[in-house]
Amino acid sequence: MDFIKQTLNIFLDLFTVLIFLRVIFSWMVRERGALMHFLIQATDPLIVPLRKVLPMVGMIDFSPMFAIILLDVIRKIVNVYL
């Protein structure tokens, strides 16, 4: 059971880093290269549904922040119940 918990924690950590990198690169990089396309494809399964639920405030998209919060909640649930 400990192996499953560690594996899920690593996956959640990696996914959080990918979302964070997507946000940082979206601010800094104007041209979408291969790395940005990878980040978008890897994180869209979580961010797109959140974007449909959460309204944008001006030009600010809060869906990546809520995705990271959601991943942290999932991590806490995994660590408590597994």
C-alpha positions in Angstrom: 0.0 0.0 0.0 2.9 2.3 0.7 4.1 1.9 -2.9 0.8 3.0 -4.2 0.8 6.1 -1.9 4.3 7.0 -3.0 3.5 6.6 -6.7 0.3 8.7 -6.4 2.2 11.4 -4.5 4.9 11.5 -7.2 2.3 11.7 -10.0 0.5 14.5 -8.1 3.8 16.4 -7.6 4.7 16.0 -11.2 1.3 17.2 -12.4 1.5 20.2 -10.1 5.0 21.1 -11.5 3.7 20.8 -15.0 0.8 23.2 -14.3 3.2 25.6 -12.6 5.5 25.5 -15.6 2.6 26.1 -18.0 1.6 29.2 -16.1 5.2 30.6 -16.0 5.9 29.8 -19.7 2.6 31.3 -20.7 3.7 34.6 -19.2 7.2 34.6 -20.6 7.1 32.8 -24.0 5.2 34.3 -26.9 5.9 31.5 -29.4 4.5 28.1 -28.6 7.3 25.6 -29.1 7.3 21.9 -28.5 7.7 22.3 -24.7 4.7 24.6 -24.4 2.6 22.2 -26.6 3.6 19.3 -24.3 2.6 21.3 -21.2 -0.7 22.3 -22.7 -1.6 18.7 -23.7 -0.5 17.3 -20.4 -2.4 19.7 -18.2 -5.5 20.3 -20.3 -7.4 17.3 -19.0 -7.7 19.0 -15.6 -7.6 22.7 -16.6 -10.2 22.7 -19.4 -13.1 21.4 -17.2 -12.2 23.9 -14.5 -12.2 26.7 -17.0 -15.7 25.8 -18.0 -16.8 26.1 -14.3 -14.8 29.1 -13.2 -15.4 32.5 -14.7 -12.4 34.6 -15.8 -11.8 37.8 -14.0 -10.7 40.3 -16.6 -7.7 38.8 -18.3 -6.9 36.5 -15.3 -7.5 32.7 -15.6 -7.8 31.2 -12.1 -8.2 27.6 -13.3 -4.5 26.7 -12.9 -4.6 27.9 -9.3 -7.7 25.9 -8.5 -6.2 22.9 -10.3 -3.2 23.0 -8.0 -5.5 23.4 -5.0 -7.5 20.4 -6.2 -4.4 18.3 -6.6 -3.3 19.3 -3.1 -6.7 18.2 -1.7 -6.4 14.9 -3.6 -2.9 14.4 -2.2 -4.1 14.9 1.4 -7.0 12.5 0.8 -4.5 9.9 -0.5 -2.1 10.3 2.4 -4.9 10.0 5.0 -6.8 7.1 3.6 -4.1 5.0 2.0 
